[in-house]
Amino acid sequence: MRTNRLKEIWADGKAAINCWLSLPGALNAEAVGAQGWDAVTIDQQHGLIGYSDVLSMLQGLRSSDAVPLVRVPWNAPGDIMKALDAGALGIICPMISTAAECEAFVRACRYPPGGFRSYGPMRPAMVHGGDYAENANAQVLTFAMIETAEGLENAEAICAVPGLDGIYIGPSDLSLSLGGEPRQDSDDPRILAAFDRILAATRAAGIRTGVHTNGAAYSKQMIARGFDLVTVGSDMRYLMSGRREVIEMRKG
């Protein structure tokens, strides 16, 4: 099994750039993967994507160098294991607010003795290597989303969970939970302070930190702030930006 490319990027001291897929379709995934992203995330939580879509989209991503990640709908072992058995090389799990929730998530991603993932890597063994089962625990990435006030309060304990590879911040839900508006690319001092607390906790634990953004300018700011993984945009956002470009042309 090859080393997860995101781990190689981080070992070189660089940040990784990620694109978000909300729309189903293998061709959509293939087209996005071909654009040179370090990682591409298939969103099963808020995206319009079912399990059969996940499988076909992972097949579409196979032709690219982008590391295939899946954000599962919830912290449910069955969903997590199915996404991994489809071939995801990393799982982003939403709404992790306690260390116990994080431990359950991580253990669902790991084969024994590190966890309770059920054995049956039919597709992963085919596409990632015949020694997948022996190396999956070391190569599959686990990102817990901190996006609630409770999760922020428990950030240090969550980051200390054995086997966790990183925290992925959901800024919209975190802002809502802290009494603000659900928006990304925020300059709200409360949100930036929350980012810094989580960054300090991940550094202390020796794990990575990711964040969702709406564009390259804010992503660059977050990389400078210390983030290791930035989501720069999504298929829906790029589709809608093309529509706006046409409208502006017509106005002119």
Secondary structure, DSSP 8 states (H G I E B T S, - for coil): ----HHHHHHHTT--EEEEEE-S--HHHHHHHHTT--SEEEEESSSSS--HHHHHHHHHHHTTSSSEEEEE-SSS-HHHHHHHHHHT-SEEEES---SHHHHHHHHHHHS-TTS----S--HHHHHHH-TTHHHHHHHHSEEEEEE-SHHHHHTHHHHHTSTT--EEEE-HHHHHHHTTS-S-SS---HHHHHHHHHHHHHHHHHT-EEEEE-SSHHHHHHHHHHT-SEEEEEEHHHHHHHHHHHHHHHHH-
